[in-house]
């Protein structure tokens, strides 16, 4: 394909991994902000989401331009298409991190359920780890690591969601004054679950990058 294309694809990969790091930071910071009741940190996550969106648009635009200009085939095409597809999952994970940050602001002043927040902290930690491992697997084009990551976290994240949902619904039934907080807890758990889903999608694109096969994990 030539030296110029090789340099272009390296730059594209670099931008993709930069976006991955920005979203990783957003996911981790949003989780910490919610658990620490830190609205200032939440505001920072919300503000930084614009940088994530801007970089996503740049990567998508450059990917389409490279396909049109160089008309890559086989492995070269797979690399560009993999990035073009996976970049959407990164941006959407960032959107859910932003949602969690907004929930941090919304719950300010509401009644809290400490035992539920403890489980949310555990779920946020697991989801952040899963996301980071997914990005690492993509950067390394490591099919085995991608499959292991998807398998390792799937049931664990689902169980943590259930562990948050049950006491939240129970609290709403028994204590009307805590309904707002319980709804926010459920929303945060859903956002964390969606980030986990997007991490699995990234693992699927890793398998595609490594093998050319489009599969569903979990």
Beta strands, then each sheet from edge to edge (+ up, - down):
end
